[in-house]
Amino acid sequence: MFPKGIYPMGEIQDYKEDNLWRVTSEEKRYLERLEHDNLNEARKCAEVHRQVRKYAQKVVKPGMTMIEICDLIENGTRNLIEANGLVAGIGFPTGCSLNHVAAHYTPNGGDKTVLSYDDVMKIDFGTQINGRIIDCAFTMTFNPKYDKLLEAVKDATNTGIKEAGIDVRLCDIGAAVSETMESYEVDLDGKTYQVKPIRNLNGHSIGRYEIHSGKTVPIIDNGDQTKMEEGEYFAIETFGSTGNAYVIEEGECSHYMKDFHSPPVPLRLQRSKQLLNTINREFSTLAFCRRYLDRIGETKYLTALKNLVDVGLVNPYPPLVDSIGSYTAQYEHTIVLKPTSKEVLTRGDDY
């Protein structure tokens, strides 16, 4: 994509008052130069995300199956990132959650779900190089009646990004996000709904090969006094809903991930040992889905997968759903808190 291997910088935002001195600090500039190679990896991941989503936004249309949509995004990602095992590839399964399903839905093999004109689809996909994961999401609709819902969530995510910074308390970001989102209303079929933040969904810090690395960025004021720190990567994501604004786990599970901190567990079933070896080799602690196991030739693995879940080696992530009949939207960017400024790595012309 870029012959010299130097990838474009994301959007730069200065820190607020107390940290403005960082812009001109020689020491902080020096520290930032030391991070050049790591930042360039992250920027390549972000550039791949921009190009793949631009293509998806152009070609995804009602009438396509969820599997067709995910294949299009994932094959594009593998191609542009120059997929190479754990060194470079997909960061996690492509989420394409519809309507009241807010997150963690991707089709399993044989799923015949078709996208319709009135659907609200959250496209959440990731890229990674050397475990540096870029996590970024947007919402696709075809009926303009949902425009205000999308506008509310996009604005809320941008508010979260604006408020984020070194030494900022996580609860203060949540308070600002919810205030922005709740200032919007959407009219759907003659009824007016306040757009509400889904209070048990959050952004998160991102580590190498660890999509959720410990810190949670709320989208309501939850009182968490934990502060953001220099050098950290965060997924700033917000979810808005016309329903209860609270999700529960429901439906057939597709997303799984090896537990990042689990100690070794003795396995009695030979098939479970084989499957764990496959997971370690192909995904390590990156999230995967059943389609990915199908793709590499694994068959008859459901009992073994359940066994790995039961002993705590693998965590399942079922779909997260709000009340039936409600609509949910999501926007998300990955940011990095550099020594001199914050960089919105995944910013594009689209959002």
C-alpha positions in Angstrom: 0.0 0.0 0.0 2.8 2.4 0.9 6.0 1.4 -0.8 8.4 3.0 1.7 6.5 1.3 4.6 5.7 4.6 6.4 2.0 4.7 7.1 -0.1 7.9 7.6 -0.6 9.4 11.0 -4.1 9.5 12.4 -5.9 12.6 13.7 -3.8 14.4 16.3 -5.5 16.1 19.2 -3.7 18.1 21.8 -4.1 17.3 25.5 -6.1 19.7 27.6 -4.8 22.6 29.8 -2.6 20.8 32.4 -0.9 18.6 29.8 -0.5 21.2 27.0 3.2 21.6 28.0 3.8 18.1 26.5 3.5 19.5 22.9 6.8 21.3 23.2 8.6 19.2 25.7 12.0 18.0 24.3 11.9 15.0 26.6 8.4 13.9 25.5 9.3 14.4 21.9 12.4 12.1 22.3 10.2 9.5 24.0 7.8 9.6 21.1 10.5 9.2 18.5 11.6 6.0 20.4 8.1 4.6 19.7 8.2 5.2 15.9 8.3 1.6 14.8 5.5 0.6 17.2 3.3 3.5 16.1 4.0 2.7 12.4 2.7 -0.8 13.0 -0.5 0.6 14.6 -0.9 3.0 11.7 -0.6 0.3 9.1 -3.3 -1.7 10.9 -5.5 1.5 11.0 -4.9 2.2 7.3 -6.0 -1.4 6.4 -9.1 -0.8 8.5 -9.9 2.4 6.7 -9.5 0.8 3.2 -11.4 -2.3 4.0 -14.3 -0.4 5.6 -14.4 2.0 2.7 -14.9 -0.9 0.3 -17.5 -2.5 2.6 -19.5 0.7 2.9 -19.6 0.9 -0.9 -20.6 -2.7 -1.7 -22.6 -4.1 1.3 -26.3 -3.9 0.4 -29.6 -5.4 1.7 -30.0 -8.9 0.3 -26.5 -10.0 1.2 -26.1 -12.8 3.8 -24.2 -12.1 7.0 -21.6 -14.7 5.9 -21.1 -12.9 2.6 -20.6 -9.6 4.4 -18.1 -11.1 6.9 -16.2 -13.0 4.2 -15.8 -9.7 2.2 -14.4 -7.8 5.2 -12.2 -10.6 6.4 -10.7 -11.5 3.0 -10.0 -7.9 2.4 -8.3 -7.6 5.7 -6.2 -10.7 5.2 -5.1 -9.4 1.8 -4.2 -5.8 2.7 -2.6 -6.7 6.1 -0.5 -9.4 4.3 -1.8 -12.0 6.8 1.0 -14.1 8.3 -0.2 -16.3 11.2 0.1 -14.6 14.5 2.5 -11.9 13.1 -0.2 -10.1 11.1 -3.9 -10.6 10.3 -7.4 -10.3 11.7 -7.6 -8.9 15.2 -10.9 -10.6 16.1 -14.1 -11.9 14.4 -16.2 -9.5 12.4 -19.2 -8.4 14.4 -22.3 -7.7 12.3 -24.9 -7.4 15.1 -28.4 -6.5 14.0 -31.0 -4.2 15.6 -31.5 -5.1 19.3 -28.3 -7.2 19.2 -25.6 -4.8 20.2 -22.4 -6.8 20.0 -20.7 -10.2 19.7 -22.8 -11.6 16.8 -21.0 -13.1 13.9 -22.6 -15.8 11.8 -21.6 -19.4 12.5 -21.4 -21.8 9.5 -24.8 -22.4 7.9 -26.3 -19.1 9.2 -28.7 -17.9 6.5 -29.5 -14.5 8.0 -29.9 -11.9 5.3 -29.4 -8.1 5.7 -32.6 -6.1 5.1 -33.4 -2.5 4.3 -34.7 -1.8 7.8 -31.8 -3.3 9.7 -29.3 -1.4 11.9 -26.0 -3.3 11.5 -23.0 -2.7 13.7 -19.8 -3.6 11.8 -17.0 -4.1 14.3 -13.7 -5.6 13.0 -10.1 -5.6 13.9 -6.6 -5.8 12.5 -3.3 -6.7 14.1 0.4 -6.7 13.6 2.6 -8.4 16.2 -0.3 -8.4 18.5 -0.9 -4.6 18.3 -4.7 -4.7 17.8 -6.7 -2.0 16.1 -10.4 -2.1 17.2 -12.8 0.1 15.3 -16.5 0.0 14.5 -19.3 1.8 12.7 -23.0 1.4 12.1 -24.6 0.8 8.7 -28.2 1.6 7.9 -30.2 2.0 4.6 -33.4 3.6 5.9 -32.7 7.3 6.8 -35.2 7.1 9.7 -32.3 6.0 11.9 -30.0 8.9 11.1 -30.5 10.6 14.4 -29.6 7.4 16.3 -26.3 7.1 14.4 -25.6 10.8 14.8 -26.1 10.6 18.6 -23.7 7.7 19.0 -21.1 9.1 16.6 -21.1 12.4 18.6 -20.9 10.5 21.9 -17.8 8.6 20.7 -16.2 11.8 19.5 -16.9 13.3 22.9 -15.2 10.4 24.6 -12.2 10.8 22.4 -12.1 14.6 23.1 -12.3 14.0 26.9 -9.7 11.2 26.9 -6.1 12.0 28.0 -3.2 11.3 30.3 -4.4 11.5 34.0 -8.1 11.8 33.0 -10.4 9.8 35.3 -12.4 7.2 33.5 -15.7 8.2 35.2 -15.3 11.7 33.8 -15.2 10.4 30.3 -18.4 8.3 30.9 -20.2 11.3 32.3 -19.4 13.4 29.2 -20.4 10.6 26.8 -23.8 10.0 28.4 -24.5 13.8 28.5 -23.8 14.0 24.8 -25.8 10.9 23.8 -28.8 11.7 26.0 -29.2 15.1 24.3 -30.5 13.3 21.2 -33.9 12.0 20.3 -34.9 9.8 17.4 -38.4 9.5 15.9 -39.2 6.0 14.7 -42.6 5.2 13.3 -44.4 7.9 15.1 -42.8 7.4 18.5 -40.0 9.5 20.0 -37.1 7.8 21.8 -34.3 9.4 23.8 -31.1 7.8 22.8 -29.6 6.2 25.9 -26.1 4.8 26.4 -26.1 1.0 27.0 -24.8 1.2 30.6 -23.1 -2.2 30.8 -21.1 -1.8 27.6 -17.8 0.0 27.6 -14.6 1.0 25.9 -11.3 -0.6 27.1 -7.6 -0.5 27.1 -5.8 -2.7 24.5 -2.6 -4.6 25.1 -0.5 -6.8 22.8 -2.5 -9.9 21.9 -5.0 -8.7 24.6 -8.1 -6.9 23.3 -9.3 -6.0 26.8 -6.3 -5.4 28.9 -7.6 -4.3 32.2 -9.0 -0.7 32.1 -12.7 -0.1 31.3 -13.9 3.2 29.7 -17.5 3.6 30.8 -20.2 5.4 28.8 -22.0 6.5 31.9 -20.6 8.1 35.1 -19.8 4.9 37.1 -17.6 6.6 39.7 -14.4 4.8 38.5 -11.5 7.0 39.7 -8.9 5.1 37.7 -6.8 7.3 35.4 -5.6 6.9 31.9 -1.8 6.9 31.5 0.9 7.8 29.0 1.6 5.2 26.4 -1.7 3.4 26.7 -3.9 2.4 23.8 -7.7 2.6 24.2 -10.7 1.6 22.2 -13.2 4.4 22.8 -16.5 3.0 21.9 -20.1 4.0 22.7 -23.4 2.2 22.2 -26.7 4.0 22.0 -30.2 2.3 22.3 -33.9 3.0 22.0 -34.6 0.1 24.4 -33.7 -0.7 28.0 -30.1 0.4 27.4 -28.9 -2.7 29.1 -27.7 -5.9 27.5 -27.8 -9.6 28.4 -26.2 -12.6 26.9 -28.6 -14.5 24.6 -28.4 -16.7 21.5 -26.0 -19.1 19.9 -22.3 -18.3 20.8 -19.9 -17.6 17.9 -17.1 -15.6 19.6 -14.4 -17.3 21.8 -11.0 -16.3 23.2 -8.3 -18.2 25.1 -8.1 -16.7 28.6 -5.1 -14.4 28.7 -4.3 -15.2 32.4 -5.4 -18.8 32.7 -2.8 -21.2 34.3 -2.2 -24.6 32.6 -5.0 -27.0 33.1 -4.6 -30.8 32.7 -6.9 -32.1 29.9 -8.2 -35.6 29.9 -9.8 -35.6 26.5 -7.4 -36.1 23.6 -9.6 -34.1 21.3 -9.5 -31.1 23.7 -5.7 -31.2 23.7 -5.7 -31.2 19.9 -8.1 -28.3 19.7 -6.1 -26.3 22.3 -2.9 -26.9 20.3 -4.7 -25.5 17.2 -6.0 -22.5 19.1 -2.5 -21.8 20.5 -1.0 -22.1 17.1 -3.6 -20.2 15.0 -5.0 -17.6 17.5 -3.0 -17.5 20.7 -5.0 -15.1 22.9 -6.7 -13.3 20.0 -10.4 -13.8 19.7 -11.7 -16.3 17.1 -15.0 -17.7 16.0 -16.4 -21.0 14.8 -16.1 -20.0 11.1 -12.3 -19.6 11.7 -12.1 -23.1 13.0 -14.1 -24.4 10.0 -11.8 -22.4 7.6 -8.6 -24.1 8.9 -10.2 -27.6 8.5 -11.3 -28.3 12.1 -14.4 -30.5 12.2 -16.4 -32.1 15.0 -14.9 -29.7 17.6 -18.0 -28.5 19.5 -17.6 -31.0 22.4 -13.9 -30.3 22.8 -14.6 -26.5 22.6 -17.2 -26.8 25.4 -14.7 -28.8 27.4 -12.1 -26.0 27.1 -14.7 -23.5 28.1 -15.8 -25.6 31.1 -12.2 -25.9 32.5 -11.7 -22.1 32.1 -9.0 -22.2 29.3 -11.3 -20.5 26.8 -14.0 -17.9 27.4 -17.2 -17.8 25.4 -18.7 -14.4 24.3 -22.4 -14.9 23.3 -24.3 -12.2 21.6 -25.2 -9.2 23.8 -28.8 -8.1 23.3 -31.1 -5.3 24.4 -34.9 -5.6 24.5 -36.6 -7.1 21.4 -37.9 -4.4 19.0 -35.2 -1.9 20.1 -32.4 -0.5 17.9 -28.8 -0.2 18.9 -25.9 1.7 17.2 -22.1 1.7 17.8 -19.1 3.8 16.8 -15.6 3.1 18.0 -12.0 4.3 17.4 -8.6 3.2 18.7 -6.5 6.0 20.2 -3.0 6.1 21.7 -1.9 8.5 24.4 1.4 9.5 23.1 3.9 11.5 25.2 3.1 14.8 23.3 -0.5 14.3 22.1 -3.2 11.8 21.5 -3.6 10.2 18.2 -6.9 8.9 16.8 -5.3 6.1 14.8 -8.5 5.0 13.0 -9.9 8.3 12.1 -11.1 8.5 8.5 -13.1 10.6 6.1 -16.2 8.5 7.0 -16.2 8.9 10.8 
